[in-house]
Amino acid sequence: MSTLAQMNSLFQSNASNARYYRSSGRSIPCPCKTFEGFRDPELHISFGKYGPQPDFTTSPGAIPANTSLAYRVLYLKNGTAIAPAIGFPRYSSSITDAVDFQVNMNLLQPVDFDQMDLYRSENGGPFLFSATVPATSTTYVDNVPLQGSTGTPIQEPVMCNESGEIPQSPIDIPVKAFVQPIQSTRATRLSTEYLQEVFGNIEADDHLGIFPVTWAGQRLEFHDWAQDGADFVEYNGERFFCINANMIPDPGDGNPEHHWEVGLRMIRTDGLVS
């Protein structure tokens, strides 16, 4: 049996249960992200003024009389929608007419967006995709007959974080690992130089973690670890962030991906580090 297989067997039979949660590195830039790498909160706050304007009109068309319509609008840039979705009409619950009609909209378009996706609700039903309008258009006429249940349901856009990044599905899996307080026997056998390399200034609640490189088909990655609580290791009811990590090579054949040695620092219940 190779030493890597022996190590994985050791994790399986002797290691403790832990949780690996990583959301950083699994995000896409929000359309509001500035060149400096931050969220532009003003863009989100003011975004409701864009899209169809209050001065819409109705005129004879293909939408059946007495149909009640409401809309949600998404603006996309590079395929990514900005939050929040825009509701329309703005000052009433729905648009209707006593005769077959169409809805004539005047559009105020934001700068540097690619398209406006229009979702329509009929008679209080779900908001379903109805049309894509270029962000250069200043008007749009909705003359689409009743869609019924056709059309893709709207997915409300997610607000970005402080870095102007929209989180995607995080990696959240149970793992097996050896996690010990830094004052434990295993840790005190390590050289002072190594501990300083991993932890810098050692704090009372610091732990040393030994993790597999791959677990249950998922590669674990501790480089570029977020230190604001977006990424964490959960062990024995406490959460830790990674302050430093070394991938240790296989002593038998030199494979650089044998296991991780990770310096862990506790995250307090208020979200701050200890």
Order of alpha helices (4+ residues) and beta strands (2+ residues): alpha-beta-beta-alpha-beta-beta-beta-beta-beta-beta-beta-beta-beta-beta-beta-alpha-alpha-beta-beta-beta-beta-beta-beta
